[in-house]
Amino acid sequence: MQHTIAAIATVHSPYKQKFGVARQPGLVPAAGVCIELTPEFKADSVRGLEDFDYLWISFIFHGVLGEGWSQMVRPPRLGGKQKMGVFATRSPHRPNHLGLSLLKLDRIECGKTVRLYCSGADLLDGTPVIDIKPYIPFVEAKPDAASGFVTGKPEELDVIWPEHTDTALSANERELISQSIAQDPRPAYQNIPERVYVMNISAYEVKFQIQDNTAKILSVERAG
């Protein structure tokens, strides 16, 4: 018997393009998202969920659906030079383009539409969600487990802001931009100090350059 998987929710995220999205959940605590459930799901569907701190979000990498997949990929953590089997990585270029993120649950709103507000997100705006499950620490936390080629949190860039920055930026927006750029969104193989990178994040277009281990923000302007 065949079964069609349908989206149960849509993500509203500050990440408006693939470039700049955190590569793993939790690396950018300021990245807050709203997961809006489809109209068929009412308050009863999330009853008891407010008692959990973290959620597993199963989703579709919709931004790369047309890019296919490969048996082997080049993980950024290996500098983009070594290949690993696709199932040994978190690459979005997978046979079924399914993703899994562990997000902090901040609050739930149950009005006409059920909305889950989460932080530490690594999800693109418009991401279709196909399932939501509570995180259960005593079952799922394995701090001593081997993690292959992924050893520890990646090194972060120092982020320098210009003296005169848009004063309309909220403290959270500034943190979101800083934390996202600090993760070094460049392709692993790219190191061009003179290049100006452009990131569309939240309501802003951010331009910056990276040299050595420092990112210098050039401008922050409202997008569109």
Secondary structure, 3 states (H helix, E strand, C coil): CCCCCCCCEEEECCECCCCCCCCCCCCCCCCCEEEEECCCCCHHHHCCHHHCCEEEEEEECHHHHHHCCCCEECCHHHCCCCCEEHHHCCCCCCCCCEEEEEEEEEEEEECCCEEEEEECCCCCCCCEEEEEEECCHHHHCCCCCCCCCCCCCCCCCEEECCCCCCCCCCHHHHHHHHHHHHCCCCCCCCCCCCCCEEEEECCEEEEEEEECCEEEEEEEEECC
